[in-house]
């Protein structure tokens, strides 16, 4: 089977809003709702030779806040840990779209 297997990743706005709402409502959920990386960050990973995708790990910063760690994934599904690894997304809040249905 080729990596990654073919899959339609699209979901409806209603389904996406339900997912984010359940996250916010779970006990112990932090104030961070999301993290945004600019296009240049994704391009830096995807432009690596042999990169087929991006894996995003959830992490915890020294201060306790949520952190996202991104790494390229090769054609065998392995993390490209000898290449570029990124973190330090723009956290939401404060970098949020307050009008987004994904925050309601």
Biopython code that builds the backbone (N, CA, C, O; Angstrom):
import numpy as np
from Bio.PDB.StructureBuilder import StructureBuilder

atoms = [
    (1, "UNK", "N", (0.853, -1.178, 0.000)),
    (1, "UNK", "CA", (0.000, 0.000, 0.000)),
    (1, "UNK", "C", (0.899, 1.241, 0.000)),
    (1, "UNK", "O", (1.832, 1.335, 0.797)),
    (2, "UNK", "N", (0.615, 2.183, -0.889)),
    (2, "UNK", "CA", (1.433, 3.407, -0.912)),
    (2, "UNK", "C", (1.190, 4.261, 0.330)),
    (2, "UNK", "O", (0.104, 4.250, 0.911)),
    (3, "UNK", "N", (2.223, 4.998, 0.719)),
    (3, "UNK", "CA", (2.070, 5.914, 1.851)),
    (3, "UNK", "C", (1.997, 7.324, 1.321)),
    (3, "UNK", "O", (2.773, 7.686, 0.436)),
    (4, "UNK", "N", (1.098, 8.125, 1.829)),
    (4, "UNK", "CA", (-0.004, 7.716, 2.694)),
    (4, "UNK", "C", (-1.135, 7.135, 1.859)),
    (4, "UNK", "O", (-1.257, 7.455, 0.676)),
    (5, "UNK", "N", (-1.960, 6.290, 2.456)),
    (5, "UNK", "CA", (-3.101, 5.755, 1.709)),
    (5, "UNK", "C", (-4.013, 6.908, 1.282)),
    (5, "UNK", "O", (-4.122, 7.916, 1.981)),
    (6, "UNK", "N", (-4.657, 6.750, 0.142)),
    (6, "UNK", "CA", (-5.572, 7.782, -0.348)),
    (6, "UNK", "C", (-6.714, 7.979, 0.651)),
    (6, "UNK", "O", (-7.281, 7.018, 1.170)),
    (7, "UNK", "N", (-7.032, 9.240, 0.903)),
    (7, "UNK", "CA", (-8.098, 9.551, 1.860)),
    (7, "UNK", "C", (-8.610, 10.951, 1.572)),
    (7, "UNK", "O", (-7.827, 11.852, 1.272)),
    (8, "UNK", "N", (-9.888, 11.134, 1.660)),
    (8, "UNK", "CA", (-10.483, 12.456, 1.519)),
    (8, "UNK", "C", (-10.536, 13.063, 2.918)),
    (8, "UNK", "O", (-11.298, 12.594, 3.763)),
    (9, "UNK", "N", (-9.748, 14.083, 3.168)),
    (9, "UNK", "CA", (-9.633, 14.672, 4.503)),
    (9, "UNK", "C", (-10.657, 15.760, 4.771)),
    (9, "UNK", "O", (-10.695, 16.312, 5.871)),
    (10, "UNK", "N", (-11.483, 16.078, 3.794)),
    (10, "UNK", "CA", (-12.446, 17.164, 3.963)),
    (10, "UNK", "C", (-13.583, 16.752, 4.890)),
    (10, "UNK", "O", (-14.068, 15.622, 4.845)),
    (11, "UNK", "N", (-14.000, 17.710, 5.742)),
    (11, "UNK", "CA", (-15.189, 17.519, 6.566)),
    (11, "UNK", "C", (-16.019, 18.791, 6.467)),
    (11, "UNK", "O", (-15.535, 19.826, 6.008)),
    (12, "UNK", "N", (-17.244, 18.706, 6.892)),
    (12, "UNK", "CA", (-18.120, 19.873, 6.848)),
    (12, "UNK", "C", (-17.757, 20.847, 7.963)),
    (12, "UNK", "O", (-17.106, 20.476, 8.941)),
    (13, "UNK", "N", (-18.181, 22.082, 7.805)),
    (13, "UNK", "CA", (-17.973, 23.081, 8.855)),
    (13, "UNK", "C", (-18.641, 22.633, 10.145)),
    (13, "UNK", "O", (-18.078, 22.815, 11.225)),
    (14, "UNK", "N", (-19.819, 22.057, 10.052)),
    (14, "UNK", "CA", (-20.536, 21.602, 11.248)),
    (14, "UNK", "C", (-19.746, 20.519, 11.979)),
    (14, "UNK", "O", (-19.656, 20.541, 13.206)),
    (15, "UNK", "N", (-19.177, 19.579, 11.238)),
    (15, "UNK", "CA", (-18.384, 18.515, 11.870)),
    (15, "UNK", "C", (-17.111, 19.086, 12.493)),
    (15, "UNK", "O", (-16.723, 18.688, 13.592)),
    (16, "UNK", "N", (-16.463, 20.015, 11.794)),
    (16, "UNK", "CA", (-15.253, 20.637, 12.335)),
    (16, "UNK", "C", (-15.567, 21.430, 13.591)),
    (16, "UNK", "O", (-14.820, 21.369, 14.567)),
    (17, "UNK", "N", (-16.665, 22.173, 13.575)),
    (17, "UNK", "CA", (-17.061, 22.956, 14.747)),
    (17, "UNK", "C", (-17.364, 22.041, 15.932)),
    (17, "UNK", "O", (-17.042, 22.380, 17.071)),
    (18, "UNK", "N", (-17.974, 20.894, 15.677)),
    (18, "UNK", "CA", (-18.266, 19.941, 16.753)),
    (18, "UNK", "C", (-16.975, 19.400, 17.362)),
    (18, "UNK", "O", (-16.878, 19.261, 18.581)),
    (19, "UNK", "N", (-15.984, 19.094, 16.524)),
    (19, "UNK", "CA", (-14.694, 18.610, 17.022)),
    (19, "UNK", "C", (-14.020, 19.646, 17.913)),
    (19, "UNK", "O", (-13.558, 19.315, 19.005)),
    (20, "UNK", "N", (-13.958, 20.898, 17.460)),
    (20, "UNK", "CA", (-13.286, 21.919, 18.257)),
    (20, "UNK", "C", (-14.064, 22.248, 19.527)),
    (20, "UNK", "O", (-13.465, 22.554, 20.558)),
    (21, "UNK", "N", (-15.381, 22.188, 19.461)),
    (21, "UNK", "CA", (-16.202, 22.445, 20.654)),
    (21, "UNK", "C", (-15.961, 21.366, 21.704)),
    (21, "UNK", "O", (-15.808, 21.671, 22.886)),
    (22, "UNK", "N", (-15.927, 20.099, 21.273)),
    (22, "UNK", "CA", (-15.665, 19.006, 22.229)),
    (22, "UNK", "C", (-14.306, 19.164, 22.881)),
    (22, "UNK", "O", (-14.155, 18.884, 24.070)),
    (23, "UNK", "N", (-13.317, 19.608, 22.124)),
    (23, "UNK", "CA", (-11.999, 19.836, 22.710)),
    (23, "UNK", "C", (-12.075, 20.918, 23.787)),
    (23, "UNK", "O", (-11.560, 20.732, 24.889)),
    (24, "UNK", "N", (-12.710, 22.040, 23.474)),
    (24, "UNK", "CA", (-12.791, 23.151, 24.438)),
    (24, "UNK", "C", (-13.572, 22.768, 25.687)),
    (24, "UNK", "O", (-13.303, 23.294, 26.766)),
    (25, "UNK", "N", (-14.522, 21.873, 25.560)),
    (25, "UNK", "CA", (-15.389, 21.494, 26.677)),
    (25, "UNK", "C", (-14.825, 20.364, 27.527)),
    (25, "UNK", "O", (-15.390, 20.058, 28.577)),
    (26, "UNK", "N", (-13.727, 19.734, 27.108)),
    (26, "UNK", "CA", (-13.185, 18.614, 27.880)),
    (26, "UNK", "C", (-12.564, 19.113, 29.179)),
    (26, "UNK", "O", (-11.985, 20.199, 29.208)),
    (27, "UNK", "N", (-12.675, 18.343, 30.240)),
    (27, "UNK", "CA", (-12.055, 18.740, 31.501)),
    (27, "UNK", "C", (-10.549, 18.916, 31.324)),
    (27, "UNK", "O", (-9.889, 18.093, 30.689)),
    (28, "UNK", "N", (-10.030, 19.966, 31.875)),
    (28, "UNK", "CA", (-8.606, 20.220, 31.836)),
    (28, "UNK", "C", (-8.108, 20.851, 30.549)),
    (28, "UNK", "O", (-6.903, 21.037, 30.379)),
    (29, "UNK", "N", (-9.014, 21.185, 29.639)),
    (29, "UNK", "CA", (-8.575, 21.822, 28.392)),
    (29, "UNK", "C", (-7.914, 23.156, 28.715)),
    (29, "UNK", "O", (-8.426, 23.938, 29.515)),
    (30, "UNK", "N", (-6.783, 23.402, 28.088)),
    (30, "UNK", "CA", (-6.079, 24.654, 28.304)),
    (30, "UNK", "C", (-6.730, 25.791, 27.550)),
    (30, "UNK", "O", (-7.689, 25.597, 26.802)),
    (31, "UNK", "N", (-6.199, 26.975, 27.755)),
    (31, "UNK", "CA", (-6.768, 28.129, 27.072)),
    (31, "UNK", "C", (-6.413, 28.133, 25.591)),
    (31, "UNK", "O", (-7.115, 28.756, 24.794)),
    (32, "UNK", "N", (-5.337, 27.448, 25.207)),
    (32, "UNK", "CA", (-4.954, 27.396, 23.805)),
    (32, "UNK", "C", (-5.961, 26.566, 23.019)),
    (32, "UNK", "O", (-6.303, 25.447, 23.401)),
    (33, "UNK", "N", (-6.422, 27.132, 21.927)),
    (33, "UNK", "CA", (-7.404, 26.438, 21.091)),
    (33, "UNK", "C", (-6.802, 25.937, 19.797)),
    (33, "UNK", "O", (-7.291, 24.977, 19.203)),
    (34, "UNK", "N", (-5.732, 26.594, 19.362)),
    (34, "UNK", "CA", (-5.147, 26.273, 18.068)),
    (34, "UNK", "C", (-3.756, 26.864, 17.981)),
    (34, "UNK", "O", (-3.320, 27.598, 18.868)),
    (35, "UNK", "N", (-3.075, 26.542, 16.918)),
    (35, "UNK", "CA", (-1.793, 27.151, 16.613)),
    (35, "UNK", "C", (-1.736, 27.374, 15.112)),
    (35, "UNK", "O", (-2.179, 26.526, 14.339)),
    (36, "UNK", "N", (-1.198, 28.500, 14.702)),
    (36, "UNK", "CA", (-1.105, 28.829, 13.288)),
    (36, "UNK", "C", (0.357, 28.926, 12.885)),
    (36, "UNK", "O", (1.150, 29.600, 13.543)),
    (37, "UNK", "N", (0.706, 28.247, 11.796)),
    (37, "UNK", "CA", (2.015, 28.373, 11.179)),
    (37, "UNK", "C", (1.828, 29.065, 9.841)),
    (37, "UNK", "O", (0.878, 28.750, 9.123)),
    (38, "UNK", "N", (2.698, 29.994, 9.484)),
    (38, "UNK", "CA", (2.582, 30.625, 8.178)),
    (38, "UNK", "C", (2.969, 29.637, 7.067)),
    (38, "UNK", "O", (3.611, 28.617, 7.317)),
    (39, "UNK", "N", (2.574, 29.958, 5.873)),
    (39, "UNK", "CA", (2.850, 29.096, 4.717)),
    (39, "UNK", "C", (4.328, 28.741, 4.612)),
    (39, "UNK", "O", (4.667, 27.612, 4.259)),
    (40, "UNK", "N", (5.214, 29.692, 4.914)),
    (40, "UNK", "CA", (6.648, 29.444, 4.791)),
    (40, "UNK", "C", (7.098, 28.261, 5.641)),
    (40, "UNK", "O", (8.025, 27.545, 5.263)),
    (41, "UNK", "N", (6.462, 28.053, 6.767)),
    (41, "UNK", "CA", (6.823, 26.927, 7.626)),
    (41, "UNK", "C", (6.479, 25.599, 6.939)),
    (41, "UNK", "O", (7.296, 24.678, 6.926)),
    (42, "UNK", "N", (5.287, 25.503, 6.377)),
    (42, "UNK", "CA", (4.896, 24.289, 5.660)),
    (42, "UNK", "C", (5.784, 24.066, 4.440)),
    (42, "UNK", "O", (6.212, 22.945, 4.167)),
    (43, "UNK", "N", (6.059, 25.160, 3.704)),
    (43, "UNK", "CA", (6.925, 25.058, 2.529)),
    (43, "UNK", "C", (8.309, 24.543, 2.912)),
    (43, "UNK", "O", (8.885, 23.731, 2.188)),
    (44, "UNK", "N", (8.853, 25.005, 4.047)),
    (44, "UNK", "CA", (10.186, 24.574, 4.477)),
    (44, "UNK", "C", (10.227, 23.062, 4.691)),
    (44, "UNK", "O", (11.230, 22.418, 4.384)),
    (45, "UNK", "N", (9.155, 22.504, 5.210)),
    (45, "UNK", "CA", (9.106, 21.059, 5.415)),
    (45, "UNK", "C", (8.872, 20.325, 4.100)),
    (45, "UNK", "O", (9.580, 19.368, 3.788)),
    (46, "UNK", "N", (7.886, 20.767, 3.333)),
    (46, "UNK", "CA", (7.499, 20.056, 2.122)),
    (46, "UNK", "C", (8.551, 20.120, 1.023)),
    (46, "UNK", "O", (8.576, 19.258, 0.145)),
    (47, "UNK", "N", (9.416, 21.122, 1.057)),
    (47, "UNK", "CA", (10.452, 21.247, 0.031)),
    (47, "UNK", "C", (11.658, 20.343, 0.281)),
    (47, "UNK", "O", (12.566, 20.280, -0.547)),
    (48, "UNK", "N", (11.673, 19.648, 1.408)),
    (48, "UNK", "CA", (12.770, 18.708, 1.674)),
    (48, "UNK", "C", (12.653, 17.523, 0.708)),
    (48, "UNK", "O", (11.557, 17.033, 0.434)),
    (49, "UNK", "N", (13.782, 17.085, 0.211)),
    (49, "UNK", "CA", (13.788, 15.959, -0.719)),
    (49, "UNK", "C", (13.168, 14.724, -0.065)),
    (49, "UNK", "O", (13.561, 14.338, 1.036)),
    (50, "UNK", "N", (12.210, 14.113, -0.738)),
    (50, "UNK", "CA", (11.565, 12.897, -0.250)),
    (50, "UNK", "C", (10.406, 13.128, 0.703)),
    (50, "UNK", "O", (9.810, 12.167, 1.189)),
    (51, "UNK", "N", (10.078, 14.369, 0.976)),
    (51, "UNK", "CA", (8.990, 14.655, 1.921)),
    (51, "UNK", "C", (7.639, 14.431, 1.245)),
    (51, "UNK", "O", (7.368, 14.989, 0.182)),
    (52, "UNK", "N", (6.788, 13.605, 1.875)),
    (52, "UNK", "CA", (5.452, 13.288, 1.365)),
    (52, "UNK", "C", (4.338, 13.910, 2.190)),
    (52, "UNK", "O", (3.184, 13.929, 1.761)),
    (53, "UNK", "N", (4.667, 14.416, 3.362)),
    (53, "UNK", "CA", (3.637, 14.982, 4.217)),
    (53, "UNK", "C", (4.249, 15.595, 5.458)),
    (53, "UNK", "O", (5.468, 15.679, 5.609)),
    (54, "UNK", "N", (3.362, 16.019, 6.341)),
    (54, "UNK", "CA", (3.770, 16.658, 7.589)),
    (54, "UNK", "C", (3.055, 15.955, 8.732)),
    (54, "UNK", "O", (1.848, 15.718, 8.677)),
    (55, "UNK", "N", (3.823, 15.623, 9.775)),
    (55, "UNK", "CA", (3.222, 15.069, 10.998)),
    (55, "UNK", "C", (3.300, 16.160, 12.055)),
    (55, "UNK", "O", (4.326, 16.825, 12.204)),
    (56, "UNK", "N", (2.205, 16.336, 12.785)),
    (56, "UNK", "CA", (2.141, 17.354, 13.830)),
    (56, "UNK", "C", (1.985, 16.650, 15.175)),
    (56, "UNK", "O", (1.016, 15.930, 15.416)),
    (57, "UNK", "N", (2.963, 16.878, 16.035)),
    (57, "UNK", "CA", (2.930, 16.320, 17.385)),
    (57, "UNK", "C", (2.419, 17.383, 18.345)),
    (57, "UNK", "O", (2.726, 18.566, 18.193)),
    (58, "UNK", "N", (1.648, 16.966, 19.321)),
    (58, "UNK", "CA", (1.220, 17.854, 20.395)),
    (58, "UNK", "C", (2.292, 17.840, 21.463)),
    (58, "UNK", "O", (2.794, 16.780, 21.837)),
    (59, "UNK", "N", (2.639, 19.012, 21.949)),
    (59, "UNK", "CA", (3.662, 19.110, 22.977)),
    (59, "UNK", "C", (3.240, 20.069, 24.074)),
    (59, "UNK", "O", (2.218, 20.746, 23.966)),
    (60, "UNK", "N", (4.031, 20.118, 25.121)),
    (60, "UNK", "CA", (3.773, 21.003, 26.255)),
    (60, "UNK", "C", (5.023, 21.843, 26.459)),
    (60, "UNK", "O", (6.113, 21.300, 26.636)),
    (61, "UNK", "N", (4.874, 23.154, 26.437)),
    (61, "UNK", "CA", (5.994, 24.072, 26.632)),
    (61, "UNK", "C", (6.423, 24.069, 28.094)),
    (61, "UNK", "O", (5.686, 23.597, 28.960)),
    (62, "UNK", "N", (7.614, 24.594, 28.369)),
    (62, "UNK", "CA", (8.114, 24.654, 29.748)),
    (62, "UNK", "C", (7.126, 25.329, 30.684)),
    (62, "UNK", "O", (6.979, 24.912, 31.833)),
    (63, "UNK", "N", (6.449, 26.361, 30.212)),
    (63, "UNK", "CA", (5.484, 27.074, 31.034)),
    (63, "UNK", "C", (4.139, 26.382, 31.156)),
    (63, "UNK", "O", (3.248, 26.879, 31.844)),
    (64, "UNK", "N", (3.978, 25.229, 30.490)),
    (64, "UNK", "CA", (2.750, 24.461, 30.604)),
    (64, "UNK", "C", (1.793, 24.634, 29.438)),
    (64, "UNK", "O", (0.831, 23.875, 29.319)),
    (65, "UNK", "N", (2.030, 25.609, 28.577)),
    (65, "UNK", "CA", (1.134, 25.825, 27.446)),
    (65, "UNK", "C", (1.299, 24.770, 26.366)),
    (65, "UNK", "O", (2.319, 24.085, 26.293)),
    (66, "UNK", "N", (0.276, 24.653, 25.529)),
    (66, "UNK", "CA", (0.302, 23.717, 24.416)),
    (66, "UNK", "C", (1.332, 24.175, 23.386)),
    (66, "UNK", "O", (1.539, 25.372, 23.191)),
    (67, "UNK", "N", (1.968, 23.218, 22.737)),
    (67, "UNK", "CA", (2.917, 23.512, 21.688)),
    (67, "UNK", "C", (2.705, 22.490, 20.581)),
    (67, "UNK", "O", (2.347, 21.344, 20.853)),
    (68, "UNK", "N", (2.921, 22.893, 19.353)),
    (68, "UNK", "CA", (2.830, 22.000, 18.205)),
    (68, "UNK", "C", (4.223, 21.841, 17.613)),
    (68, "UNK", "O", (4.945, 22.822, 17.438)),
    (69, "UNK", "N", (4.597, 20.605, 17.305)),
    (69, "UNK", "CA", (5.887, 20.308, 16.712)),
    (69, "UNK", "C", (5.605, 19.650, 15.366)),
    (69, "UNK", "O", (4.898, 18.645, 15.296)),
    (70, "UNK", "N", (6.167, 20.225, 14.287)),
    (70, "UNK", "CA", (5.937, 19.695, 12.944)),
    (70, "UNK", "C", (7.222, 19.116, 12.382)),
    (70, "UNK", "O", (8.304, 19.683, 12.541)),
    (71, "UNK", "N", (7.081, 17.973, 11.719)),
    (71, "UNK", "CA", (8.218, 17.303, 11.095)),
    (71, "UNK", "C", (7.751, 16.732, 9.756)),
    (71, "UNK", "O", (6.603, 16.311, 9.619)),
    (72, "UNK", "N", (8.645, 16.723, 8.776)),
    (72, "UNK", "CA", (8.328, 16.100, 7.502)),
    (72, "UNK", "C", (8.231, 14.595, 7.657)),
    (72, "UNK", "O", (8.817, 14.007, 8.566)),
    (73, "UNK", "N", (7.473, 13.977, 6.744)),
    (73, "UNK", "CA", (7.304, 12.526, 6.731)),
    (73, "UNK", "C", (7.718, 12.019, 5.352)),
    (73, "UNK", "O", (7.306, 12.574, 4.333)),
    (74, "UNK", "N", (8.532, 10.967, 5.323)),
    (74, "UNK", "CA", (9.039, 10.459, 4.048)),
    (74, "UNK", "C", (8.068, 9.477, 3.396)),
    (74, "UNK", "O", (6.974, 9.237, 3.907)),
    (75, "UNK", "N", (8.480, 8.918, 2.268)),
    (75, "UNK", "CA", (7.607, 8.034, 1.491)),
    (75, "UNK", "C", (7.287, 6.719, 2.198)),
    (75, "UNK", "O", (6.363, 6.012, 1.794)),
    (76, "UNK", "N", (8.035, 6.384, 3.242)),
    (76, "UNK", "CA", (7.757, 5.179, 4.021)),
    (76, "UNK", "C", (6.948, 5.475, 5.282)),
    (76, "UNK", "O", (6.654, 4.569, 6.062)),
    (77, "UNK", "N", (6.589, 6.752, 5.481)),
    (77, "UNK", "CA", (5.822, 7.122, 6.664)),
    (77, "UNK", "C", (6.666, 7.418, 7.879)),
    (77, "UNK", "O", (6.146, 7.510, 8.991)),
    (78, "UNK", "N", (7.983, 7.570, 7.680)),
    (78, "UNK", "CA", (8.893, 7.837, 8.795)),
    (78, "UNK", "C", (9.106, 9.333, 8.982)),
    (78, "UNK", "O", (9.156, 10.093, 8.015)),
    (79, "UNK", "N", (9.230, 9.742, 10.237)),
    (79, "UNK", "CA", (9.571, 11.133, 10.541)),
    (79, "UNK", "C", (10.952, 11.446, 9.980)),
    (79, "UNK", "O", (11.879, 10.645, 10.104)),
    (80, "UNK", "N", (11.079, 12.614, 9.364)),
    (80, "UNK", "CA", (12.357, 13.051, 8.802)),
    (80, "UNK", "C", (13.108, 13.861, 9.861)),
    (80, "UNK", "O", (13.308, 15.066, 9.714)),
    (81, "UNK", "N", (13.519, 13.172, 10.935)),
    (81, "UNK", "CA", (14.109, 13.846, 12.088)),
    (81, "UNK", "C", (15.507, 14.380, 11.838)),
    (81, "UNK", "O", (16.013, 15.164, 12.642)),
    (82, "UNK", "N", (16.144, 13.980, 10.750)),
    (82, "UNK", "CA", (17.454, 14.554, 10.442)),
    (82, "UNK", "C", (17.310, 15.819, 9.595)),
    (82, "UNK", "O", (18.306, 16.452, 9.244)),
    (83, "UNK", "N", (16.079, 16.182, 9.270)),
    (83, "UNK", "CA", (15.817, 17.390, 8.496)),
    (83, "UNK", "C", (15.290, 18.505, 9.374)),
    (83, "UNK", "O", (15.614, 18.590, 10.559)),
    (84, "UNK", "N", (14.482, 19.348, 8.784)),
    (84, "UNK", "CA", (13.908, 20.494, 9.478)),
    (84, "UNK", "C", (12.793, 20.042, 10.416)),
    (84, "UNK", "O", (11.937, 19.245, 10.031)),
    (85, "UNK", "N", (12.804, 20.550, 11.640)),
    (85, "UNK", "CA", (11.736, 20.319, 12.613)),
    (85, "UNK", "C", (11.303, 21.697, 13.095)),
    (85, "UNK", "O", (12.144, 22.539, 13.410)),
    (86, "UNK", "N", (10.006, 21.931, 13.153)),
    (86, "UNK", "CA", (9.490, 23.252, 13.496)),
    (86, "UNK", "C", (8.578, 23.225, 14.706)),
    (86, "UNK", "O", (7.918, 22.223, 14.985)),
    (87, "UNK", "N", (8.550, 24.343, 15.422)),
    (87, "UNK", "CA", (7.617, 24.565, 16.526)),
    (87, "UNK", "C", (7.391, 26.053, 16.654)),
    (87, "UNK", "O", (7.741, 26.809, 15.748)),
    (88, "UNK", "N", (6.820, 26.488, 17.747)),
    (88, "UNK", "CA", (6.533, 27.903, 17.988)),
    (88, "UNK", "C", (5.473, 28.435, 17.035)),
    (88, "UNK", "O", (5.697, 29.415, 16.325)),
    (89, "UNK", "N", (4.326, 27.786, 17.025)),
    (89, "UNK", "CA", (3.206, 28.307, 16.251)),
    (89, "UNK", "C", (2.706, 29.598, 16.892)),
    (89, "UNK", "O", (3.052, 29.914, 18.030)),
    (90, "UNK", "N", (1.899, 30.329, 16.157)),
    (90, "UNK", "CA", (1.236, 31.505, 16.720)),
    (90, "UNK", "C", (-0.001, 30.994, 17.448)),
    (90, "UNK", "O", (-0.931, 30.510, 16.803)),
    (91, "UNK", "N", (-0.034, 31.089, 18.784)),
    (91, "UNK", "CA", (-1.129, 30.479, 19.540)),
    (91, "UNK", "C", (-2.434, 31.275, 19.443)),
    (91, "UNK", "O", (-2.445, 32.497, 19.291)),
    (92, "UNK", "N", (-3.511, 30.531, 19.536)),
    (92, "UNK", "CA", (-4.852, 31.104, 19.606)),
    (92, "UNK", "C", (-5.439, 30.706, 20.946)),
    (92, "UNK", "O", (-5.604, 29.513, 21.201)),
    (93, "UNK", "N", (-5.763, 31.664, 21.821)),
    (93, "UNK", "CA", (-5.504, 33.090, 21.667)),
    (93, "UNK", "C", (-4.028, 33.428, 21.888)),
    (93, "UNK", "O", (-3.299, 32.623, 22.466)),
    (94, "UNK", "N", (-3.583, 34.575, 21.450)),
    (94, "UNK", "CA", (-4.298, 35.746, 20.962)),
    (94, "UNK", "C", (-4.436, 35.809, 19.442)),
    (94, "UNK", "O", (-5.175, 36.653, 18.936)),
    (95, "UNK", "N", (-3.742, 34.934, 18.696)),
    (95, "UNK", "CA", (-3.801, 34.996, 17.234)),
    (95, "UNK", "C", (-4.976, 34.170, 16.740)),
    (95, "UNK", "O", (-4.791, 33.062, 16.236)),
    (96, "UNK", "N", (-6.188, 34.704, 16.882)),
    (96, "UNK", "CA", (-7.420, 33.976, 16.577)),
    (96, "UNK", "C", (-8.293, 34.752, 15.600)),
    (96, "UNK", "O", (-8.118, 35.952, 15.391)),
    (97, "UNK", "N", (-9.224, 34.037, 15.016)),
    (97, "UNK", "CA", (-10.306, 34.628, 14.242)),
    (97, "UNK", "C", (-11.547, 34.524, 15.116)),
    (97, "UNK", "O", (-12.228, 33.498, 15.121)),
    (98, "UNK", "N", (-11.837, 35.582, 15.847)),
    (98, "UNK", "CA", (-12.941, 35.549, 16.817)),
    (98, "UNK", "C", (-14.285, 35.257, 16.169)),
    (98, "UNK", "O", (-15.195, 34.772, 16.842)),
    (99, "UNK", "N", (-14.430, 35.538, 14.887)),
    (99, "UNK", "CA", (-15.702, 35.318, 14.206)),
    (99, "UNK", "C", (-15.835, 33.895, 13.651)),
    (99, "UNK", "O", (-16.892, 33.537, 13.131)),
    (100, "UNK", "N", (-14.788, 33.086, 13.752)),
    (100, "UNK", "CA", (-14.799, 31.748, 13.166)),
    (100, "UNK", "C", (-15.808, 30.832, 13.854)),
    (100, "UNK", "O", (-15.925, 30.824, 15.079)),
    (101, "UNK", "N", (-16.525, 30.072, 13.054)),
    (101, "UNK", "CA", (-17.450, 29.068, 13.596)),
    (101, "UNK", "C", (-16.691, 27.983, 14.359)),
    (101, "UNK", "O", (-17.299, 27.257, 15.145)),
    (102, "UNK", "N", (-15.405, 27.855, 14.153)),
    (102, "UNK", "CA", (-14.615, 26.854, 14.857)),
    (102, "UNK", "C", (-14.293, 27.259, 16.285)),
    (102, "UNK", "O", (-13.718, 26.473, 17.037)),
    (103, "UNK", "N", (-14.655, 28.472, 16.664)),
    (103, "UNK", "CA", (-14.419, 28.957, 18.030)),
    (103, "UNK", "C", (-15.713, 29.157, 18.812)),
    (103, "UNK", "O", (-15.682, 29.611, 19.955)),
    (104, "UNK", "N", (-16.800, 28.835, 18.229)),
    (104, "UNK", "CA", (-18.096, 29.080, 18.892)),
    (104, "UNK", "C", (-18.581, 27.833, 19.576)),
    (104, "UNK", "O", (-19.650, 27.840, 20.186)),
]
sb = StructureBuilder()
sb.init_structure("model")
sb.init_model(0)
sb.init_chain("A")
sb.init_seg("    ")
for serial, (resi, resn, name, xyz) in enumerate(atoms, 1):
    if name == "N":
        sb.init_residue(resn, " ", resi, " ")
    sb.init_atom(name, np.array(xyz, "f"), 0.0, 1.0, " ", f" {name:<3s}", serial, name[0])
structure = sb.get_structure()
